[in-house]
Amino acid sequence: MSMTPDLSSLVLAQGGGTWITFDVNSFLNQFWDNTIDGLSYGSIYALVALGYTLVYGVLKLINFAHSEVFIYGAFATWFTFYGLGFRSGATPDLPIFELIGFLLIALIASMAVSGGTAVVLERVAYRPLRKRNAPRLVFLITAIGASFVLQQILFIWRGGNPENSIRLLRNDEVFTIFGGSVTIVTIITVVASILLMIGTDMFVNRTKFGRGIRAVAQDPDTATLMGVNKERVITLTFLIGGLLAGAAALFYMMKIPQGASYQGGFILGIKAFTAAVLGGIGNLRGALLGGLLLGVVENYGQSLFGGEWRDVVAFVLLVLILMLRPTGILGESLGKARV
């Protein structure tokens, strides 16, 4: 009889309960499902990561309040659904064009709220610091403080419990890839996110306003001497990041209908920051790559080690990237982006 342990399903237990698993069989059996679902989550991370990347590229600031910009969009989505007459319970059976119309209304609302929140945040929290030539550490502390302020406003207004789940469309399977299920929500999320990211990349690299963003990112003083309105560029940068976070909020609420919670943006914001660092913070295409990669890797980790280790895998990946390649996979700054 063989005494070799079966390493395909290893369980470590502590105190009578399972602490960590190492289930290769689960990983292999769910490989394609996890890959497809990971791309869906990764698309959301990438959209939020673009906001971190844009602001860092222009101001060299990690805007930790960006996670709250995202969650304000999630609340806007929920209130739009509610205002359109939808309630928690059964998913309505809507004609396709009516459904598209409702989703577009929710998209506009969430992008408007998140974009407006980002602009107000820049005007109230960061612009006064720039006028005083505050050191970068003060900006960082202000970003963390602004994050808590925005959280507490939601807590005081709506309380600590998530809003009731509202679904506009059933997450039905459309087709399969190597046995992995591809649902309508996954298709909408991935396709729309990639289109938005391509549009953002083209805007930054091929338009007059985009040249202004890249000029300020590369050398703000010289850009000002050449006639670029630095303050307008900074406001535009925050606005674009907010609009993308609002779009991500709609896709997030389609995937996780109970996601409208006052603390709901914290973990996702940290993961989006991880995605930005992974791809190369300050690099638009790096944000896309980092987001997709992070979404897939954390799903793989969930299958291997258990669901409670999903977030741990993401943050371990962040630490490894910072140790081994601090500039990220692509590592090209916004100011040096190619036209």
Secondary structure, DSSP 8 states (H G I E B T S, - for coil): ------TTEEEEEETTEEEEEEEHHHHHHTHHHHHHHHHHHHHHHHHHHHHHHHHHHHH----TTHHHHHHHHHHHHHHHHHHTT--SSS-----HHHHHHHHHHHHHHHHHHHHHHHHHHIIIIIHHHHHTT--HHHHHHHHHHHHHHHHHHHHHHH-SS------SS---EEEEETTEEEEHHHHHHHHHHHHHHHHHHHHHHHSHHHHHHHHHHH-HHHHHHTT--HHHHHHHHHHHHHHHHHHHHHHHHHH-TT---TTHHHHHHHHHHHHHHHH-TT-HHHHHHHHHHHHHHHHHHHHHH-GGGHHHHHHHHHHHHHHH-TT-SS---GGG---
